[in-house]
Structures are given as C-alpha cells and as structure tokens.
C-alpha cells in the first residue's frame, strides 16, 4: 500500500477561555473530521490567549511551517476580538469598511426582529484583499487571506457558525486543491456490552485487520469500534475497510446496532417506519430523555406519538391510570408498575408499541433491595407485555443516559 | 492593584486521534481549571501527532518559552507511545529499567485478575534521573524531569489517570513552587438577550472593571459573562471581583438569572421549592427536553410532577384534551393551542404552574406565516393564562435548546 504525503494544515485556536478550561473545545474534533475526509492532515493545533503578540507569533510560525493555516475565534464584536486585525497586519493589509457585510448583518438582525448595535459595525471592517466567507448563521463573516506566503482562513469560534462556514465555504475551496488521498474511517456501533468483553470477542482478529487500525471508543451509549485506513486511494480504502468491517461484524453481531453516524434513535425510527408502526413512551426516572432523543431526529413525528413523563407517583395514576394500589403494593420501581405503565401508554396514545422506564437515578432514593441504578423497563405491543430489570453504574446523568439507551434497545428489539 | 507576573506553563498534547477529531480533548479543560486555581497560567497549548520529530520540536520550543511544560499522552505500551524517549533525549538522559515500576504494574494486573504482557515491560523503562509519579489508576507512571533548562512533566492521556496524577502528584508539587497568586473568576449568567445588546448595556463599564477582565461567552442557553482577576492574592481577588460583579449586575439585571455554576433549571427548582409550588409541562416541538433538563437535577421530584410530550396532534387531544377543532382552526403552532396545552397540563397534573411549548423545530414544516423557528409558549397558573411567540435561529437542535431555555425562563418569571 502506498503512503503518500498528505496536505498539511495547522489550526490556531484563539481564546483565553479555552486555556483556562472554562470551555471545552469541540471545534477541534469537528475540524479534524471534516478536513481528514478531504485528505488534509491537521499537523498541529495551537491554542493561544486573546493577546495580540501571542496570536501573531502563533499564526506566523504556523504559516511558515505549513503555508496553510486555519484560525478559529476572535472575530466577534467585542474588544477581545482581534484576530482579523492581526492577520491583516501579517499580510500587510489594512481594514476597510465593506457596506455589503453591514447590510447582510442588518438584514440578519431584522429577520430576528432585532436591531444591530453600533458595536457590530466593526464586524463589517474587512482586510482589503480578503475573500469574504458569508456567514448566514451569525454576525461574523469568515475570511480567507492568501499571498505568496500561503493561506490563512479565519472562522468564528461559535460552534454552529464554525461548522457551517467550514462545510459550506471552506471544505469546497480546500477540496478543490487537495490531492486524491484520504484518511478514511468507518465506525461499527455496539451497545449493551462492556469494552473488555468486546475486546475478548474480537481477540486475534485485530492482527488480521492490518493495515487497517482499530480503536475502541467507549461512551455511556455503548462502545464504538473505529476502523481507519491511512493515506490510500478512495478505492483501496473502501476495499480494505469493507474487509475489516466484515471480519468485525462476524465477531460482534448481536451487539451491533448501526454503522457510521447512525444513532440508536435513527435505527429505531427506521425500523418503525419500515413496518408502519407507531411508538409511545412512559418515562419516570429518565424524565423525558428517551422522548427527547427520539424527537431530536428530524421527521420523528411519523413514528413518535408522544410520551408521558410521569415523574410523581400521582401522575402515573392521573395521566396513565396506573392504579395507586399497585404502586403502593409494589413500589414505583417494580416489574408490576413498569408493565402497567407500558400498557397504559400504549392504550392512551393508541400506539403499536410502548416502552416504560421506572428506576432510581440517584444520588438519593436507593435502598438495599433497589439500590441507585436499579431500573425496570416494560414493553407492550400486540404480542403482549414483558418487563426486564437492569442495574446501571455511574452518576445520575450516566444512569439516565444508560437507561435511555436500554429503552431504545428494547424498542429496537421489539421492532426488529 | 499590582499586576505581578504569573507562572506560565505550556501544555503539549500528544495524540494523532485528537488531531483527527476522533476524540474530544477533555483533559485540556481539566488542566486549565486545576492549574488556574493554583496561580499557573497556561500560556499556550500545542497538540501534535504521535511523530518523534513533531513531539521533540513542540516540547523543545515550549520549554524555551516558559521553562515549564506539561505533556499528556504517549506513555502507553504501544509503538506510537514515544513521549518519554524523546523527552529523555532532550534532557540528554537514557532510559533504565526500574524493577519497582514493573512490580507495581504486575501487582496492579494481579488485582484485576489479569497478566501483564511482555509488551507492558517497556513501561518500566524510565529516564535515569526522572522523578516517578506513581500511577495507582493505570499502567503508565507520570514522570517529572528537571534540569537547568526547566521542568517537563509527563502525564498519561487517559482522562481518569491524567486527572488523578494531576491532583495527587502534580498540583501539590507545583503549588509548593507557585507564588501566593491566583487566577480567580466569577460568572454572571444571562439569557434572552444577544451578545451585542449586552455589550451595549455594559458599554463603558468595561473600563471601570479594570484590572478585572470581562469575557462574553455566548451559547444556545444564553450569554455567560466571566469576570477574571489575574495575579492577585485571594483577598484582593475576592474584593475586586465583588466590585466588578456589582457593577455588571446593575447594568444587566433583567437578563441575569444565576451566578457561577447554577443553571436555569436549578434556579427554577429553587424558586418553586421556596414558594411550595409544583410544575407540569406540555411539550410538542421540544419533545421532552424541558422535562429532561429539569429532572437532570437531583431532587427535582419535589417540584416536577411530570410532562405530556404531545408530539402528534392526536396526542394533544387524547392525553391533554385540547379540542381537535381548536387545532384544526388555528394549527398546532398557535397562541390558542399553546394556551390550551398549558391550561390542560396544569389541570391534568394538578400543578400550580404549567408551561406549554409548540413550534416548528425544522428542518421541514416551515411556512411563510410560521417559518422554522417559530415557537408559541403558554403559561398557566393561578393568575390565569398568557402566551408569547418567539422566532429562534439555528439548526433543529439549537431551536429545541433555545425553546427549552425560553420555557424555563417563563417558568422562572412566573415563579419570581
């Protein structure tokens, strides 16, 4: 397999907040993925404070090393926003007022029913020979500056604006210059199995995957398996990734729910749509998280009729009609109540399938018999009702996430 | 007020996965917070790939700039782990096998019921004059190297191990050297107002805040205002931050909902608890997100009775009793339906206060009259029912988050 040099780019991230640890830098991962996909390798990422001399030094050194630099941050209307002024100086250019940018910004404010302030006017001051990357998602346009030394691309630091400008304005321009080489990867997504058990199942298959590399990426929703092919043509990469994926699939099939970016809610919605079935939920300890995750997906209204978040016991009775005596006898976290909640949700919403979740998310409320992390699930459909008990480790947030993942897993099982 | 030089430190993060965007770097924020608290400023953070020449160049340059460098990553047992070899070379030292480290590692494996592999043996090879930072949470010890050029501290990249070694081994050693100086900060949290409008309100107050600095941190939940006092004693910092916070508060009071780490759900729950009131929700476009955010908080069951996620129109009628004719006449996204949803949720749950959300989260479903982002809110309590319309920008996820924030804001208003 050939190993050919990739195009290198350096990222300079500007923001004191990032160095102080007040903000987690999600742009970095976004940039890495988007640029890898078009064969551009981020050779280095440097994060500096909102200080003119540090920004200048970092951009200058990065430009000298790779001739291709992308900055994020420091394009807003406040006084710690100084990126474009400094980069313009590096290119020996001054800022000029561009009425079209101001008009764009005013138009954007008008659509939102607001007035721009005089302070925003500085956002229409642009280095004289910069290409303006129009920002339809915020007030600061991106900027592309280029001369014999190389290219500096400036994007705002707000994650949505960064992502949109990257995808709509930067990637197409860079892709046109990049060679036909890619860093390609493929993800197999598993759930309901521990990382170490997966590793045991995969075992010696890892050697057989070479030259494709395998990474285990555990999270609260499950363990993703990432296969990566480096620096090969698209065709070679596709073939070797397909071989590797096939081998992995044969080892972990029962725990595999999706490939790529598809989430468990996507899978559930597609399965339901394919069989024309509708879904309802009755949630207690997850407090609406299962419904939120399903309805995060655009178009979920075909499938999801709704949910009752019956957080208080009285709500389980008033909204769902779960008998108060049943709750008194078995407790709200019990097989009987989970079954009743699922059946009643199915009936009230007129859904084909309903899943119920009732448990102890903690940190308080645990008992010896039902410790924190105990969750009962009920599933009701045309075949009847069943229930299952799980015990989840972790914090309140982790228990809720794991419980929502298991609820979705049970929906998937019932729909498959 | 004195402005004294702080201790500067540079972080060098080693890991190709981080540059490719497969992993989000949470260590960075962890380091920023822990070091700020003992008066150490991270002057720069550089992320490089697992390549010898890039690691060498980055550590060497950082050491030349600040004489104090902390690296994370590249200490594991695999072949792309080369940090300690390279740093040892920079210090002119060779690696020697340290039996105590190997014994420690074997003991750790034994406790987990496993066998170390021969591959792990290289983890016991240590630069000859390095101080070993014992790692009780994983297999790779941290290392502290020091000579006339300065200090390089090497920590593993696994977040748990990094955090534990940082807190138990590194912070105490650094704190002992750092002067009695701190980087202290305080956050005022605002919502329902744009960054530029806030900046107009604050205006010349920013000068009066000096030497405290002000940062605007916009997000989908609102704009946080972070005040930071640099390089002063704890007592001075407290006084100057209190003065600065007071000044800001006087300018932005109507949009201020909390200080510090408190979230809008925390505020809503505390207000409700203080007045002994209970809350219910009727959610359409937010799909359970308002309920999820409130019940994320431990102890929310005192206040939150539950929610109906009435995603389908039929569910608005079947579960809440909103007349089908009302929906047919006005549309599901309308003042009339928002009011009816709030009233019915209040009645069905027997709550003191209910908020309803119905809107177009997109990307589809927008019309000229009701474009994507249009959301109607209803609020029902003992004083009656009112409704308000908003238009939110952004993606589906952002519109849902902004709508949930406004729903919480309306709850706060009604409870205040």
Contacts between the chains, C-beta under 8 A, distances in Angstrom:
chain1	res1	chain2	res2	distance
A	16	B	215	6.8
A	17	B	215	5.8
A	17	B	217	6.4
A	17	B	226	7.1
A	18	B	28	7.1
A	18	B	29	7.9
A	18	B	32	7.4
A	18	B	45	7.7
A	19	B	32	5.6
A	19	B	41	7.6
A	19	B	42	4.4
A	19	B	43	7.6
A	19	B	44	7.6
A	19	B	45	6.3
A	20	B	32	4.7
A	20	B	33	7.2
A	20	B	36	5.4
A	20	B	42	7.4
A	20	B	183	7.0
A	20	B	185	7.4
A	20	B	228	7.5
A	21	B	28	6.9
A	21	B	29	4.0
A	21	B	30	6.5
A	21	B	31	6.5
A	21	B	32	2.4
A	21	B	33	3.9
A	21	B	34	7.7
A	21	B	36	6.8
A	22	B	29	7.5
A	22	B	32	7.2
A	22	B	33	7.7
A	22	B	185	7.5
A	22	B	217	7.2
A	22	B	226	6.4
A	23	B	29	7.1
A	23	B	217	6.9
A	24	B	24	6.8
A	24	B	25	7.8
A	24	B	26	6.1
A	24	B	28	7.4
A	24	B	29	4.9
A	25	B	24	7.7
A	25	B	25	6.4
A	25	B	28	6.4
A	25	B	29	7.9
A	26	B	24	6.1
A	28	B	18	7.1
A	28	B	21	6.9
A	28	B	24	7.4
A	28	B	25	6.3
A	28	B	47	7.6
A	29	B	18	8.0
A	29	B	21	4.0
A	29	B	22	7.4
A	29	B	23	7.0
A	29	B	24	4.8
A	29	B	25	7.9
A	30	B	21	6.5
A	31	B	21	6.5
A	32	B	18	7.4
A	32	B	19	5.6
A	32	B	20	4.7
A	32	B	21	2.4
A	32	B	22	7.2
A	33	B	20	7.2
A	33	B	21	3.9
A	33	B	22	7.6
A	34	B	21	7.6
A	36	B	20	5.4
A	36	B	21	6.8
A	41	B	19	7.5
A	42	B	19	4.4
A	42	B	20	7.5
A	43	B	19	7.6
A	43	B	48	7.8
A	43	B	49	7.0
A	43	B	54	7.3
A	44	B	19	7.7
A	44	B	46	6.4
A	44	B	47	6.6
A	44	B	48	5.4
A	44	B	49	7.8
A	44	B	54	6.9
A	44	B	58	7.3
A	45	B	18	7.8
A	45	B	19	6.4
A	45	B	46	7.2
A	45	B	47	4.1
A	46	B	44	6.4
A	46	B	45	7.2
A	46	B	46	5.1
A	46	B	47	7.7
A	47	B	28	7.5
A	47	B	44	6.6
A	47	B	45	4.1
A	47	B	46	7.7
A	47	B	47	8.0
A	48	B	43	8.0
A	48	B	44	5.4
A	49	B	43	7.2
A	49	B	44	7.9
A	54	B	43	7.5
A	54	B	44	7.0
A	58	B	44	7.3
A	76	B	195	7.1
A	76	B	216	7.3
A	77	B	195	7.3
A	77	B	196	5.3
A	77	B	199	6.4
A	78	B	195	7.6
A	78	B	199	5.6
A	78	B	216	5.5
A	79	B	206	7.4
A	80	B	213	8.0
A	80	B	215	6.6
A	112	B	391	6.5
A	112	B	393	6.1
A	113	B	391	6.4
A	114	B	194	6.4
A	114	B	197	7.5
A	116	B	196	6.9
A	117	B	196	4.8
A	117	B	197	6.5
A	117	B	199	7.1
A	117	B	200	4.6
A	118	B	200	7.9
A	119	B	196	5.6
A	119	B	199	5.4
A	119	B	200	6.2
A	120	B	196	5.2
A	137	B	393	7.4
A	137	B	394	7.4
A	139	B	196	7.3
A	158	B	218	6.5
A	160	B	394	6.2
A	160	B	395	6.7
A	160	B	398	6.3
A	183	B	20	6.7
A	185	B	22	7.6
A	215	B	17	6.9
A	215	B	22	6.7
A	217	B	22	7.1
A	217	B	23	7.5
A	226	B	22	6.1
A	228	B	20	7.9
A	280	B	315	7.9
A	281	B	309	7.6
A	283	B	288	7.6
A	286	B	292	7.8
A	286	B	295	8.0
A	287	B	288	7.9
A	287	B	291	5.4
A	287	B	292	5.4
A	287	B	294	7.2
A	287	B	295	2.8
A	287	B	296	7.2
A	287	B	300	7.6
A	287	B	304	7.5
A	288	B	283	7.6
A	288	B	287	7.9
A	288	B	288	3.1
A	288	B	289	7.0
A	288	B	290	7.6
A	288	B	291	3.5
A	288	B	292	4.2
A	288	B	295	6.8
A	288	B	307	5.8
A	288	B	309	6.5
A	289	B	288	7.0
A	289	B	292	4.8
A	290	B	288	7.6
A	291	B	287	5.4
A	291	B	288	3.5
A	291	B	309	4.6
A	291	B	311	7.6
A	292	B	286	7.8
A	292	B	287	5.3
A	292	B	288	4.2
A	292	B	289	4.8
A	292	B	292	4.8
A	294	B	287	7.2
A	295	B	287	2.8
A	295	B	288	6.8
A	295	B	309	7.5
A	295	B	311	6.2
A	296	B	287	7.2
A	296	B	396	7.5
A	296	B	397	6.5
A	296	B	400	7.3
A	298	B	361	7.9
A	298	B	362	7.2
A	298	B	363	5.6
A	298	B	364	6.7
A	298	B	396	5.6
A	299	B	364	7.2
A	300	B	287	7.6
A	300	B	311	7.6
A	301	B	311	5.8
A	301	B	312	6.6
A	304	B	287	7.6
A	304	B	311	5.1
A	304	B	312	7.6
A	305	B	311	6.2
A	305	B	312	4.4
A	305	B	314	7.0
A	305	B	315	5.1
A	306	B	308	6.8
A	306	B	309	4.7
A	306	B	310	5.0
A	306	B	311	4.5
A	306	B	312	6.0
A	306	B	315	3.8
A	306	B	319	6.6
A	307	B	288	5.8
A	307	B	307	7.7
A	307	B	308	7.6
A	307	B	309	3.9
A	307	B	311	7.7
A	308	B	306	6.8
A	308	B	307	7.6
A	308	B	308	5.8
A	308	B	309	7.5
A	308	B	319	6.8
A	309	B	281	7.6
A	309	B	288	6.4
A	309	B	291	4.6
A	309	B	295	7.6
A	309	B	306	4.7
A	309	B	307	3.9
A	309	B	308	7.5
A	309	B	309	6.8
A	310	B	306	5.0
A	311	B	291	7.6
A	311	B	295	6.2
A	311	B	300	7.6
A	311	B	301	5.8
A	311	B	304	5.1
A	311	B	305	6.2
A	311	B	306	4.5
A	311	B	307	7.7
A	312	B	301	6.6
A	312	B	304	7.6
A	312	B	305	4.4
A	312	B	306	6.0
A	312	B	349	7.8
A	314	B	305	7.0
A	314	B	350	7.1
A	315	B	280	7.9
A	315	B	305	5.1
A	315	B	306	3.8
A	315	B	349	5.8
A	318	B	348	6.3
A	318	B	349	6.7
A	318	B	350	6.8
A	319	B	306	6.6
A	319	B	308	6.8
A	319	B	319	7.1
A	319	B	348	6.0
A	319	B	349	7.1
A	348	B	318	6.3
A	348	B	319	6.0
A	349	B	312	7.8
A	349	B	315	5.8
A	349	B	318	6.7
A	349	B	319	7.1
A	350	B	314	7.1
A	350	B	318	6.8
A	361	B	298	8.0
A	362	B	298	7.2
A	363	B	298	5.6
A	364	B	298	6.8
A	364	B	299	7.2
A	396	B	296	7.6
A	396	B	298	5.6
A	397	B	296	6.6
A	400	B	296	7.4
